[in-house]
Amino acid sequence: MRNDPKTAAALEEGAGEGWYVDARCTNCDVARQLAPDVIQEQDGRAEVIRQPRNEAEQQQLYAAAFACHTRSIRHPAHRLTPDLDPFPLALDDTVHLCGHNSPHTAGANAYLLRRSDGSTMMIDTPRWSDELAARYEALGPVTDVLLTHRDHAAHGRRYADRFGARLWIHEGDLDAAPDADHVIGGTDPVEIGAGVTAYPLSGHTRGSVLYLADGRYCFSGDSFYWSRTTSDLEVAASVTWYSITELAASLARTAPRLRFEWVLPGHGDRKRLPTEEMARRLEQLTARTRTLQPQPIDFTAVRW
């Protein structure tokens, strides 16, 4: 229904002079993460609830528009020219959000992690273009492309080759990136580089991995995320492709080893909390996940 041309035309006609979200919206939540003051969820999709009142809100809408994987956030009078593109967008002095989410990764967020030697690592992949690659490597030479799981593997090889970087994936999802340079095996942590460790976390997919950096940043892929609905860490139990039971076991094995301030997921919101508070919430999430039972895939049940 969201791709019905008549519905799309109606939205276009009713868009008036301001910002709007067209009918291609898949309710991936990215727009609401980046423009929370002006975009909210209504009837299972993102909607512009009012027009921007100041420059900061206008910039929120441009960020959402450049990130949206369906290019659904639009303005009849504003073209998305490169000079308006805020990406890569700094979350702090170490992590940047790539933006330009790809339709081939279900619109997942991807990140750049800056290292003390001036190099950078890419975690999961934005949409591909030479122009975007040049933007990203302007932060510093990219040495590694770290894939959290199969759903986000699109463009991995292409970015790695463009950067001259090493491509990483877990053996459980190797068929999604069979030409990876480094294959993570088993359940033991693997050091990627100074301060960066991969923790296999089978569950969302067989080969899901999270990457922990500097005792501050947790790139969790789709294993868990911050929910604005519950104001807590959550697992996407209704979109677990491999095994919710295995995810519970993976969390029980791994969570006691993890200390971080930032949770940086592929889908779902980001959040920064004090390390001990985040550890407490992760322990509680582990306990809740043990009680979950397998269920049919249902994207509409995710609590963003």
Beta strands, then each sheet from edge to edge (+ up, - down):
strand 1: 20-21
strand 2: 39-42
strand 3: 45-48
strand 4: 73-74
strand 5: 89-90
strand 6: 95-97
strand 7: 111-114
strand 8: 120-123
strand 9: 142-146
strand 10: 166-170
strand 11: 182-184
strand 12: 190-193
strand 13: 196-200
strand 14: 209-213
strand 15: 217-221
strand 16: 225-227
strand 17: 232-234
strand 18: 262-265
strand 19: 271-272
sheet 1: 1+ 4-
sheet 2: 2+ 3-
sheet 3: 5+ 6- 7+ 8- 9- 10- 11-
sheet 4: 12+ 13- 14+ 15- 18- 19+
sheet 5: 16+ 17-
end
